[in-house]
């Protein structure tokens, strides 16, 4: 190995060391994600597991997701850095306003830091509830069948607590509205 190559490898190693230290400090300063899960006996369905959790909303207030039991529910897993997620949110917001009278609710479960979701919510004024799940939201989405881990991922849950359909990728709203009409 030449002296020139050794210097180049050393410089790259120092760059990665600096980047690692920066990310470590930055991660320690991030807002904590508060998600609690109630203890249960026996295996749970993904819907039961979701209803057993409490999550913070975009303002930091903690909410029990059990408040959605017995209601038809559209659960949208999203992230502020996901372009298709952001593109579909205005239409989801409009659908949420239209669906309230039909007792169909829409919630968003954000897979990002509390600070990023709060910033996004303040900027875009989404009217349906946005919850902060952090990386645990990815695991919850996997429980609902999102084995690829892609976003957006949407789950349609009937008032009976049964998953009726899942959607991977940007929603086709004509399809979603037809599926909602069947509830």
C-alpha positions in Angstrom: 0.0 0.0 0.0 1.4 3.4 -0.9 1.7 6.3 1.4 -0.9 8.2 -0.7 -3.5 5.3 -0.4 -2.8 5.0 3.4 -3.5 8.8 3.8 -6.7 8.5 1.7 -8.0 5.5 3.8 -7.1 7.4 7.0 -9.0 10.5 5.9 -12.1 8.4 5.0 -11.9 6.6 8.3 -11.8 9.9 10.2 -14.7 11.2 8.1 -16.8 8.2 9.1 -15.7 8.5 12.7 -16.8 12.1 12.7 -20.1 11.2 11.1 -20.7 8.5 13.6 -20.0 10.8 16.5 -22.3 13.4 15.1 -25.1 11.0 14.6 -24.6 9.6 18.1 -24.9 13.0 19.7 -27.8 14.0 17.5 -29.7 10.8 18.3 -29.2 11.3 22.1 -30.7 14.8 21.8 -33.8 13.7 19.9 -37.2 13.8 21.6 -38.2 10.5 23.1 -41.0 8.6 21.4 -43.6 7.6 24.0 -45.5 4.4 23.1 -46.8 2.2 25.8 -48.4 -1.2 25.5 -50.8 -2.6 28.0 -49.9 -6.1 29.3 -52.2 -8.9 27.9 -52.7 -12.6 28.3 -52.3 -14.8 25.2 -51.8 -13.9 21.6 -53.3 -10.8 20.1 -54.4 -9.8 16.7 -52.6 -6.8 15.2 -55.8 -4.7 15.8 -55.9 -5.7 19.5 -52.2 -5.0 19.8 -52.7 -1.5 18.3 -55.7 -0.8 20.6 -53.5 -1.8 23.6 -51.1 1.0 22.8 -50.9 4.6 23.8 -49.1 7.1 21.6 -48.3 10.8 21.7 -50.0 13.1 19.2 -48.1 15.7 17.2 -48.4 18.1 20.2 -47.0 15.6 22.7 -50.3 14.7 24.4 -50.6 11.0 25.1 -53.7 9.1 23.8 -54.9 5.6 24.2 -55.6 4.0 20.8 -58.4 2.0 22.5 -60.6 5.0 21.9 -61.0 3.8 18.3 -62.4 0.4 19.3 -65.8 -0.3 17.7 -65.4 2.3 15.0 -64.5 1.8 11.3 -61.0 3.0 11.0 -58.4 3.9 8.3 -54.9 3.6 9.7 -52.3 5.3 7.6 -48.6 4.6 8.4 -46.6 7.5 7.0 -43.5 9.6 7.5 -42.7 13.3 6.7 -39.7 12.2 4.5 -41.9 9.9 2.4 -43.0 11.8 -0.7 -46.0 9.6 -1.6 -47.2 9.8 2.0 -47.1 13.6 1.9 -48.8 13.7 -1.5 -51.8 11.6 -0.3 -52.4 13.4 3.0 -54.5 16.4 1.6 -56.9 13.9 0.0 -56.9 11.8 3.1 -57.7 14.9 5.1 -60.6 15.7 2.8 -61.8 12.1 3.1 -61.6 12.3 6.9 -63.9 15.4 6.8 -66.4 13.7 4.5 -66.3 10.4 6.5 -67.0 11.7 10.0 -70.8 11.6 9.4 -70.5 8.0 8.2 -68.7 7.1 11.5 -65.5 6.3 9.6 -62.4 7.6 11.2 -58.9 8.2 9.8 -55.7 8.3 11.9 -52.1 8.7 10.9 -49.3 6.8 12.6 -46.0 8.6 12.0 -42.8 6.8 11.7 -40.3 9.5 12.6 -39.2 11.6 15.6 -41.7 13.7 17.6 -40.0 16.9 16.5 -40.3 16.1 12.8 -43.9 15.0 13.0 -44.8 18.1 15.1 -43.1 20.4 12.6 -44.9 18.6 9.7 -48.3 18.8 11.4 -47.9 22.6 12.2 -46.9 23.3 8.6 -49.6 21.2 6.8 -52.6 21.6 9.2 -53.8 18.0 8.9 -57.2 17.7 10.7 -57.3 14.0 11.4 -55.3 12.7 14.4 -51.6 12.1 13.8 -49.8 9.9 16.3 -46.0 9.5 16.8 -44.8 5.9 16.8 -41.2 6.3 15.9 -39.6 3.1 14.7 -42.0 1.0 16.7 -44.6 2.0 14.1 -42.6 0.0 11.5 -43.1 -3.1 13.6 -46.8 -2.4 14.1 -47.2 -2.0 10.3 -45.3 -5.4 9.8 -47.8 -7.0 12.2 -50.5 -5.8 9.9 -48.8 -7.5 6.9 -46.4 -4.9 5.7 -43.5 -7.3 5.4 -41.6 -5.1 2.9 -41.7 -2.2 5.4 -42.7 0.3 2.6 -44.6 3.5 3.1 -47.2 4.7 2.9 -49.1 1.6 4.3 -52.8 1.9 5.0 -55.0 -0.6 6.9 -58.8 -0.6 6.7 -60.4 -1.9 9.9 -64.1 -2.6 10.2 -66.1 -1.6 13.3 -65.9 -5.2 14.3 -62.1 -5.0 14.7 -61.4 -7.1 11.6 -58.8 -6.0 9.0 -60.8 -5.6 5.8 -58.0 -4.6 3.5 -54.4 -3.3 3.4 -52.8 -0.9 0.8 -49.1 -0.6 0.2 -48.0 2.6 -1.6 -49.9 5.7 -2.5 -53.6 5.3 -2.1 -56.0 5.0 -5.0 -58.8 7.0 -3.5 -61.5 5.6 -5.8 -60.6 2.1 -4.6 -60.5 3.2 -0.9 -63.9 5.0 -1.2 -65.4 1.8 -2.8 -64.0 -0.3 0.0 -65.3 2.2 2.6 -68.8 2.0 1.1 -68.8 -1.8 1.7 -68.3 -1.3 5.5 
